[in-house]
Each structure stands twice: as C-alpha cells, then as structure tokens.
Amino acid sequence: MQRGGCVYIMTNKQNVVFYTGVTSDLMGRVWDHKNKTYPDSFTSRYNCHKLVYHYFYSHIEEAIAAEKLIKGGSRQSKIDLVNSINPGWNDLYNDLLNE
C-alpha cells in the first residue's frame, strides 16, 4: 500500500531561518517542532515553530523528491515558494487543525 507524504517549511518568528522537511503525518510532525519534542534538533535550536508552507503528494517518494529540490534551491526560491501560497507568512498550523 502506497502512503502519501507532505513536504513542508518551518521558520522562526522573524522568518529568517528555514527548515524543510517531509512527513506522512504533518500535524503530528509540526506539533513535535512546536513543542520541541526533540530538543537537540535544528528546529528546536533555531526556534523554527511556524509552519509557512506545506504541500501534499499522493506518494511519499514524490514528497521526498520535492524536499530535495527545495533544500537544493536558493534561499530566494524558498521565499518565493512560501509567498506563492502564504504571502502573509502566517502560521498555517491552526488552519490544519480546523480542516
């Protein structure tokens, strides 16, 4: 059975530091970031608690490939990607809870 996946971008309060990840459980993974479940992780050290971008793929392999492209891209390409769906740079986590 194929399982879908989601690529996502987290940032800090000032929108300066970016973290790109992939997961099959977006709500759970973002909760982990927000609650510093892994205190030695990049997102915990740099306070990346704001979900500013996410995109769902029907196959996890597609999400992994997209994550690699995003990580390999420039800082400006990440900014442009976030601006394309979230020009206000709002935390999208609460929107997920309300879906």
C-alpha positions, 0 to 999 in steps of 0.5 A, spaced: 500 500 500 502 506 497 502 512 503 502 519 501 507 524 504 507 532 505 513 536 504 513 542 508 517 549 511 518 551 518 521 558 520 522 562 526 518 568 528 522 573 524 522 568 518 529 568 517 531 561 518 528 555 514 527 548 515 524 543 510 522 537 511 517 531 509 512 527 513 506 522 512 503 525 518 504 533 518 500 535 524 503 530 528 510 532 525 509 540 526 506 539 533 513 535 535 517 542 532 512 546 536 513 543 542 520 541 541 519 534 542 526 533 540 530 538 543 537 537 540 534 538 533 535 544 528 528 546 529 528 546 536 535 550 536 533 555 531 526 556 534 523 554 527 515 553 530 511 556 524 509 552 519 509 557 512 508 552 507 506 545 506 504 541 500 501 534 499 503 528 494 499 522 493 506 518 494 511 519 499 517 518 494 514 524 490 514 528 497 521 526 498 523 528 491 520 535 492 524 536 499 530 535 495 529 540 490 527 545 495 533 544 500 537 544 493 534 551 491 536 558 493 534 561 499 530 566 494 526 560 491 524 558 498 521 565 499 518 565 493 515 558 494 512 560 501 509 567 498 506 563 492 501 560 497 502 564 504 504 571 502 502 573 509 507 568 512 502 566 517 502 560 521 498 555 517 498 550 523 491 552 526 488 552 519 490 544 519 487 543 525 480 546 523 480 542 516 
